[in-house]
Every structure is written in structure tokens, then in C-alpha cells.
Amino acid sequence: QVQLVESGGGLVQAGGSLRLSCEMSGRTNVMAWFRQAPGEVVEFVGAVSWSDGDIYYADSAKGRFTISSDNTKDALYLQMNSLKPDDTAVYYCAAADILSRSPIDFRSWGPGTQVTVSS
């Protein structure tokens, strides 16, 4: 079973930036970032498919967020720029065997890291 742990969350002012990290004990074909705001459903942020090297983003993330990786450290990153108060949420990295935007298809999850964006 893949083990994941996120870090890098914190408090930031609107318009600021944060970089989240996800350390992976193993790697599945697909790794993704999700987020969940208080009282809201889990929302897809972006994913990378290792087999073909493709990266996918939600419309809310496109142009502001960037997913990258460091294979030597077996780590996944989420660079978040131009942050908005609506980005406030717990951010999770997750692992799946198939390409999907649904959290149901992801079997392994990290504990999450809190991101709070003030106005």
C-alpha cells in the first residue's frame, strides 16, 4: 500500500503563493491533488499520469497551479500562485491505478495539509 504525507500548508494573504509537497513511499500510475473546504465535497485539483507524462488540471487551478515531481526524492509538488480566499481548504495528495478525477478511484490518501487564504 502506498503511503503519502503532505506538507507546506499555512496561512497566506490573497494573491500570495504556497508550494505543497507530497512525499511518497511508493508510486502508482496516477497521482493527484484534491482539496476539501469546510462543508464542501472533495474537489479535484490536478493529476499526473506517470505512464504518459500528461498532467491534468481542474478549471479552477489552470493557469494558477502547477504540478511537478522530483523522481530522485519520490516527491510530488503543487505550486499555487495568485491564491484566493476560495482556495482555502485541506489539500490532499492521493494515488490511483487509473486516470480519474473522482476521489472514489483513489485508494491511498495522505492526511492532508491546511491552506488558509485571507482576504
C-alpha positions in Angstrom: 0.0 0.0 0.0 1.3 3.5 -0.9 1.9 5.8 2.0 1.6 9.6 1.4 2.2 12.7 3.6 1.6 16.3 2.6 3.4 19.4 3.9 3.7 23.1 3.1 0.3 24.4 4.1 -0.2 27.5 6.1 -1.8 31.0 6.2 -1.3 33.3 3.2 -2.8 36.6 2.1 -4.8 36.7 -1.1 -2.6 37.0 -4.1 0.2 35.1 -2.4 1.8 31.7 -3.1 2.4 28.4 -1.5 4.1 25.2 -2.5 2.8 22.0 -1.2 4.8 18.8 -1.1 3.8 15.1 -1.1 6.3 12.5 0.0 5.5 9.1 -1.5 6.7 5.7 -0.2 5.5 4.2 -3.5 4.1 5.3 -6.8 1.0 4.3 -8.7 0.2 5.1 -12.3 -1.7 8.2 -11.3 -1.1 10.8 -8.6 -3.4 13.7 -7.9 -4.1 16.6 -5.7 -7.6 17.1 -4.2 -9.0 19.7 -1.7 -11.9 19.9 0.6 -13.2 23.2 2.1 -15.4 23.1 5.2 -18.8 21.8 4.5 -17.9 21.1 0.8 -17.4 18.0 -1.2 -13.9 16.8 -2.1 -12.8 18.7 -5.2 -10.3 17.6 -7.9 -7.3 20.0 -8.3 -4.9 18.2 -10.7 -3.3 14.9 -11.6 -0.2 13.4 -13.3 -0.2 10.2 -15.2 3.3 8.8 -14.9 3.0 6.3 -17.8 2.4 9.0 -20.5 3.7 12.1 -18.6 0.5 14.0 -19.0 -0.8 16.5 -16.4 -4.4 17.5 -16.0 -5.9 20.4 -14.1 -9.3 21.5 -12.9 -10.5 24.7 -14.4 -10.2 26.4 -11.0 -6.5 25.5 -11.0 -5.5 26.0 -14.6 -3.1 29.0 -15.1 -2.5 29.4 -11.3 -1.4 26.0 -10.0 1.4 23.8 -11.3 2.1 20.1 -10.6 5.7 18.9 -10.7 7.7 16.0 -9.4 11.2 15.0 -8.2 11.8 11.4 -9.0 15.1 11.3 -7.1 13.2 12.1 -3.9 10.0 10.4 -4.9 8.0 13.6 -4.2 5.1 15.4 -5.8 4.6 19.2 -5.6 1.8 21.6 -6.1 2.8 25.2 -6.7 -0.1 27.6 -6.0 0.1 31.2 -7.2 -2.4 34.0 -7.1 -4.3 32.4 -4.3 -7.8 33.4 -3.5 -9.9 33.0 -0.3 -11.9 30.4 -2.2 -8.8 28.3 -2.3 -9.0 27.8 1.5 -9.2 24.1 2.1 -7.4 21.0 3.3 -5.3 19.8 0.5 -4.6 16.1 -0.1 -2.4 14.0 -2.4 -3.8 10.7 -3.5 -2.8 7.7 -5.5 -4.8 5.6 -8.1 -4.1 2.9 -10.7 -6.2 4.6 -13.3 -6.6 8.1 -14.6 -9.6 9.7 -12.9 -10.9 12.9 -11.4 -13.1 11.1 -8.9 -11.9 10.6 -5.3 -13.6 7.2 -5.3 -10.9 5.9 -7.7 -8.1 6.8 -5.4 -7.2 4.1 -2.8 -4.4 5.9 -0.9 -4.5 9.3 0.7 -2.3 11.5 2.8 -3.6 13.1 6.0 -3.8 16.5 4.3 -2.4 19.9 4.9 -4.4 23.1 5.7 -4.2 26.1 3.4 -5.9 29.3 4.6 -6.1 32.3 2.3 -7.1 35.6 3.9 -8.7 38.5 2.1 
